[in-house]
Each structure stands twice: as C-alpha cells, then as structure tokens.
Amino acid sequence: QPPFCNADGEPVPLARLASAGGDASFESLVACVSKDIRARVVLDEWLRIGVAILDDQDLVHLCVNAFIPRGGFDEKAAYFAHNVHDHACAAVHNLTSDGPAFFERSVHYDALTPASVVQLREQTSRKGMELLLALNQQAADFERSDAASEEQHQRITVGLFFYTEASEESEAGS
C-alpha cells in the first residue's frame, strides 16, 4: 500500500523518521497501525529478530522472507506453538464437526530424487511466499475496513509447510 510499497506490492525502504521521510517513513507506518506504541520500540524489536534492517542512510528495509523468527529459541517456540495449535484445531474440527471443514490439503510422494525435491522446495518457497504476501495484503485491507464494524472480530492463521526425508523404500534398498 503506497507509500510503503511499490507497484508490485513489495515493501520500499522507508526513512526511519517522519522528519526525513514524511508519509513514506517507518514512523508513519507504525502510526498507521497503532497510536499506542512508539516506532522506535517496534524498530528495535524488528532489528533484533531480523524482520528489518537499518542501512547507513537511516533507511529501514523490511526483510520480506523473514516472517519466521530467526532470533532466539523463545521466539521460534512461540511461533511453533501458535502454528501447531491452529493447525491441530483445524484438523480436529475437520475430523469431529459436521459443519464446513477448514481448508487442509497436502500432496505426498515417496519416490523422488534429491534434485527433484530441491526444485519442489524452491517452487513451494517462491509460490508459497507469493500467496502469503497476497493474503497478508488482502487481510490487512479487510482489517482496516472492518475496524469500525460492530460484528464480532475473528482471527485467522494461514500457513504452508514443506517437509522431506528419506522414504522407507529408499531406506530398505540401502
């Protein structure tokens, strides 16, 4: 969303201070989201966990591929717990409820070469991130427009994962 993103929806470097960047600043971005927290507090935390970097020109760059905390164990454990909880709740609902199922789909193969797995991993990362960024933008737009609604608000989690290991067939043939 301009002035924070380019025409492709990718984040642009932002001046750290509104006095330097005006509406296209990190301070303005934080102020758009919350009036209750100072931009410096957000920036310090984002720098600490690797979500953003600050360059020598005092520009803040969002690291779009850093949605997974790269910091300490506590951040990773909290992220893990949130995702496992929500995925398990969706799966249990799908098993036990007569109501509409949550979306939960996967593909499984057990006779792929390591080179094929690398290609699939890269495609999953690329297309998965594209999907998550698009959904993130749409959800942020909805959240802004839904803010004044009297209806009960809901939260969502949309996640993707990729996993690989040697198949039993490979292990038996070794």
Buried (B, 14 or more C-beta within 10 A) or exposed (E): EEBBBEEEEEBBBBBBBBEBBEBBBBBBBBBEEEEEEEBEEBBEBBEEBBBBBBEEEBBBEBBEEBEEBEEEEEBBEEEEEEBEEBBEEBEEBBEEEEEEEBEEEEEEEEEBEEEEBEEBEEEBEEEBBEEBBEEBEEBEEEEEEEEEEEEEEEEEEEEEEEEEEEEEEEEEEE
